[in-house]
Amino acid sequence: MVLSISGIVLTLVITAVMLHTRYLRLGGALVAACLGYFLATSGAAPAINGFFTSLAKALAALGHSLG
């Protein structure tokens, strides 16, 4: 699965808003980033990528059926 730039920007904006509103503290954001990094290099990465690929396809199909 290739994450587009817009997906990366969206997650960065959400994280920035959560940090700004203090809903997510800096320590929690760093731990979540480290977890994502370590998950990407683990054996679980293909399963996680498959899940998000199928989720993206389902959302795209839902968008096409609604619009």
C-alpha positions as CSV (number, residue, x, y, z in Angstrom):
1,M,0.0,0.0,0.0
2,V,1.3,3.4,-0.9
3,L,0.2,6.2,1.4
4,S,-0.3,9.3,-0.7
5,I,1.0,12.7,0.4
6,S,-2.5,13.9,1.2
7,G,-2.9,11.0,3.7
8,I,0.4,12.0,5.3
9,V,-0.6,15.6,5.4
10,L,-4.0,14.7,6.9
11,T,-2.5,12.7,9.7
12,L,0.1,15.4,10.4
13,V,-2.7,18.0,10.6
14,I,-4.8,15.8,12.9
15,T,-1.8,15.2,15.2
16,A,-0.9,19.0,15.2
17,V,-4.5,19.9,16.2
18,M,-4.5,17.3,18.9
19,L,-1.2,18.6,20.2
20,H,-2.4,22.2,20.0
21,T,-5.6,21.5,21.9
22,R,-3.6,19.4,24.4
23,Y,-5.8,16.4,23.7
24,L,-2.5,14.6,22.9
25,R,0.6,15.5,24.7
26,L,4.1,15.6,23.1
27,G,5.2,12.4,24.9
28,G,2.2,10.5,23.7
29,A,2.8,11.7,20.1
30,L,6.4,10.6,20.2
31,V,5.5,7.2,21.6
32,A,2.8,6.7,18.9
33,A,5.4,7.7,16.2
34,C,7.9,5.2,17.6
35,L,5.3,2.5,17.7
36,G,4.4,3.2,14.0
37,Y,8.0,3.1,13.1
38,F,8.6,-0.2,14.9
39,L,5.4,-1.8,13.5
40,A,6.4,-0.9,10.0
41,T,9.6,-2.9,10.4
42,S,8.0,-5.9,12.1
43,G,6.4,-9.0,10.7
44,A,3.0,-7.5,11.3
45,A,3.5,-4.8,8.6
46,P,2.0,-6.9,5.7
47,A,-1.2,-7.6,7.7
48,I,-1.5,-3.9,8.7
49,N,-0.9,-2.8,5.2
50,G,-3.5,-5.3,3.9
51,F,-6.0,-4.0,6.5
52,F,-5.6,-0.3,5.5
53,T,-5.6,-1.2,1.8
54,S,-9.0,-3.0,2.2
55,L,-10.3,-0.1,4.3
56,A,-9.3,2.4,1.7
57,K,-10.9,0.4,-1.1
58,A,-14.1,0.0,1.0
59,L,-14.2,3.8,1.6
60,A,-13.6,4.5,-2.1
61,A,-16.4,2.1,-3.1
62,L,-18.7,3.8,-0.5
63,G,-17.8,7.2,-1.9
64,H,-18.5,6.1,-5.5
65,S,-21.9,4.6,-4.5
66,L,-22.9,7.7,-2.6
67,G,-21.7,10.3,-5.1
